[in-house]
Amino acid sequence: MTLGQSLAVLAFSLTLVVILLVGFDVPSRLNRLNRLNRLVDPEAVVYRLASEALMDSPRPIRSATPGG
């Protein structure tokens, strides 16, 4: 295969790959997947739980009724 034919095959195949990616809406699907992964960030959950543990201190339970 000559250089010209190799370049033509390469250009055609890459064009076909781009057409398939756009046709199956791959960029949007990857963006949605990335957004879902960012919603469940394990480090954020750990930091939130740690900050809640620091804020919660033992307090006596008060009765809701007056004088009780």
Secondary structure in CASP SS format (residue, H / E / C, confidence):
PFRMAT SS
TARGET T0000
AUTHOR 0000-0000-0000
METHOD secondary structure of the structure
MODEL  1
M C 1.00
T C 1.00
L H 1.00
G H 1.00
Q H 1.00
S H 1.00
L H 1.00
A H 1.00
V H 1.00
L H 1.00
A H 1.00
F H 1.00
S H 1.00
L H 1.00
T H 1.00
L H 1.00
V H 1.00
V H 1.00
I H 1.00
L H 1.00
L H 1.00
V H 1.00
G H 1.00
F C 1.00
D C 1.00
V H 1.00
P H 1.00
S H 1.00
R H 1.00
L H 1.00
N H 1.00
R H 1.00
L H 1.00
N H 1.00
R H 1.00
L H 1.00
N H 1.00
R H 1.00
L H 1.00
V C 1.00
D C 1.00
P H 1.00
E H 1.00
A H 1.00
V H 1.00
V H 1.00
Y H 1.00
R H 1.00
L H 1.00
A H 1.00
S H 1.00
E H 1.00
A H 1.00
L H 1.00
M H 1.00
D C 1.00
S C 1.00
P C 1.00
R C 1.00
P C 1.00
I C 1.00
R C 1.00
S C 1.00
A C 1.00
T C 1.00
P C 1.00
G C 1.00
G C 1.00
END
